[in-house]
Amino acid sequence: MLMLNTSALRYYEDRGLVTPERRGGKRMYSREHLRRLAFIQLMQRLGISLDAASAVLDEPSDQWRRVVRGQIVAIEELIARANGARDFLEHALACPTDHPVDQCPHMIEALDKRLGGLTIEELAAEQGQPSPSAS
């Protein structure tokens, strides 16, 4: 069952994402409206913007497809950053030293390269990781 706060429904209505019929001062949501709301809720739960959800719901095919492609690129960049963060933290956990930043030769070397001007992307490439896309 779809559960949404009244404030969320009003917000979606204000943004033009749903336009329920009004009968006797009450909002009436058709099956189509409920599907739109379920889609919006799913997109938000997945961390996808309301603008992207709105585009898919209401924009012409070429426009919403462009928006979705942009969202996919952003998700791929997020995955690369998350994988890089996981690998970095796993290395720190696996390091037998008490303080990897001060005592791990591998980490010290990477940090010194960063201080020397190497970008995070270049460091990731040296480690065979996808670029995290943030320096």
N, C-alpha and C positions, 0 to 999 in steps of 0.2 A: 504494500500500500504506500502511496506517495504521501509524505508528510512534509509540509512546509509551513513556516511561520507566516502569520498574516502580514507582517512587515515585509517579508520577502516577496509575497504575492503582490503587494502594493508597489514595491520597488520595481519588479519585473513589468508591471503594468505601466508605471511611470516611464520606463525605458522603452516601451512599445513592444516588448517581447510577447505579451499576451494582451488580448482585449476581450475580456469576458463580457457576456451579455449581462444586463442588469434587469432584474425583475423584483419589484417591490422593495427596492433598496438593497437587494442582495446580489452578489456576483454569482453568476452561473457559468461554470466551466464545462465546455463540451469535451468529448473524448479527444478531439484534436488539440484543444488547449492543454489537457492533461498530458498528452504526449510531448508537447512543446516544453511543459514544465519538467517532465521526467528527463528530457534531453538536456535542459539547462542544468538541472541538478546533477546529472551525470558528468557534464562538462566541468562544472565547478568542482566536483569531488575529485576529478582527474587533474585539477590545477590549471584548466584551460580557461582563458579569459571569457568574460561575458561578451566582449566585442566579437570574439571568434564565434561564440555560440550564436550570437545575433546574426552574424554574416551567413552562417550555414543555414539558419532558419529563413532568412529573408532576402539575401542578396542574390543576384543572378549567378549562375553556375561558375562562370569564369572568375568572378570576384571572390566568392566564398572559397573556391579551390585555391586561389592565391593565398588567402588568409590561412587556410589549413596547412598549406605547404610551409608557410612561415612558422606556424606553430610546431610543425614536425621538426624543422631545423632547430628551433629553440629547445625542444625536448631532447634532440640528439646532443646538443651542446650541454644541456643539464646532465644528461647521462654520462657524458665524457668527464665533466667536472666531478660528478659523484664517484665515478670509478677511480679517477685520479686521487680523490680525497681518501677513498677506501684503501687504495694501494699504499698511499703515504702513511696512513695510520696503521695499517697492517705491518709495514716495515718498522715503524716505531715500536709496535708491540713485540715484534720478533727480535728486536735489537737486544742483545744481552746486557747492554750498559744501563746504568741507572737513569741517565739523562741524555737521550739521543742527540739533542741539539748541541750539547757541549762535548759529547764523548763518542758519538758514532762517526767513524771516518766517512762513510757513505753520505750521511746527512750533512756533515760539515762541508764536504766537497760540493754538494748540490747547493747549499746555502751560500757558500763562497762564490760559486758561479753566478748565482742570482745577484749577489752584491756587486759582482763584476760587470753586470749589465745584461746577462742572459735573461730572456723573457721566460715566463712560466711555460709558454708554449714550446720554447726551445728546450727547456729542461725536460718537459714531458716527452718530446721527440727523442731526446737522448736515451730516455728510459724505455723507448718503444711504446709509449702510451699515446692515445689520441689527444689532440690538443684540447685543453680545457677552455680555451677561448676567453681567457681573462688574465691580464698581466698585472 
